[in-house]
Amino acid sequence: MNTKPIIAAPPTGRTQENVAYIRQMLGELRAVADMEGAEMLRYLIEMAYVEAGDIQSGVRPLSIGGDRDKAAGVPVKAAGKIQF
């Protein structure tokens, strides 16, 4: 049995730039969450930050593919007044 981890090729071109941008924004959000004392939010942002770094370095593929559930497609609304 082969126990070596599979190393994915890091993304190239525009995808690499987008992943780098996402990681940068996550780093900034992590700092804000930390300053506000939002520990759980900071933890979740940190996990996404680490994931983006793994994708950049090729440790993890950009997508695992396969027949997985798609995102719910819930529209994202700007922060502010909650409407029901």
SVG drawing of the C-alpha trace seen along z (x, -y; Angstrom):
<svg xmlns="http://www.w3.org/2000/svg" viewBox="-40 -48 45 50">
<polyline fill="none" stroke="black" stroke-width="0.4" points="0.0,0.0 1.4,-3.4 1.2,-5.9 2.7,-8.8 0.3,-11.8 -0.8,-12.8 0.6,-16.2 -1.6,-18.3 -0.2,-20.7 -0.6,-24.3 -3.1,-26.3 -1.7,-28.4 -2.4,-31.8 -5.6,-33.7 -6.7,-30.9 -3.5,-31.3 -4.0,-35.1 -7.6,-34.6 -6.6,-32.1 -3.8,-34.4 -6.4,-37.3 -8.8,-35.1 -6.1,-34.1 -5.0,-37.8 -8.6,-38.8 -9.0,-35.9 -5.9,-37.0 -7.4,-40.5 -10.8,-39.1 -9.0,-36.8 -7.3,-39.8 -10.7,-41.7 -12.3,-38.6 -9.4,-38.3 -9.7,-42.0 -13.4,-41.6 -12.9,-38.5 -15.0,-36.4 -13.2,-33.1 -15.3,-30.7 -15.5,-33.0 -11.7,-33.5 -11.2,-29.7 -13.4,-29.1 -11.6,-31.9 -8.3,-30.4 -9.3,-27.1 -10.2,-28.7 -6.9,-30.6 -4.9,-27.4 -6.9,-25.7 -6.1,-28.5 -2.4,-28.2 -2.5,-24.5 -4.1,-25.0 -1.4,-27.6 1.4,-25.3 -0.1,-22.3 -0.6,-20.3 -4.4,-20.1 -6.2,-20.2 -8.4,-23.2 -11.4,-20.9 -12.0,-17.4 -14.5,-16.9 -16.9,-14.0 -20.6,-13.9 -20.8,-16.1 -23.7,-18.3 -23.6,-21.7 -23.7,-25.0 -27.2,-25.9 -27.2,-29.0 -28.5,-31.2 -28.1,-34.8 -25.7,-36.9 -27.1,-40.2 -25.1,-43.2 -24.8,-43.6 -27.4,-45.8 -31.1,-45.5 -32.4,-41.9 -35.6,-41.4 -37.9,-38.5"/>
</svg>
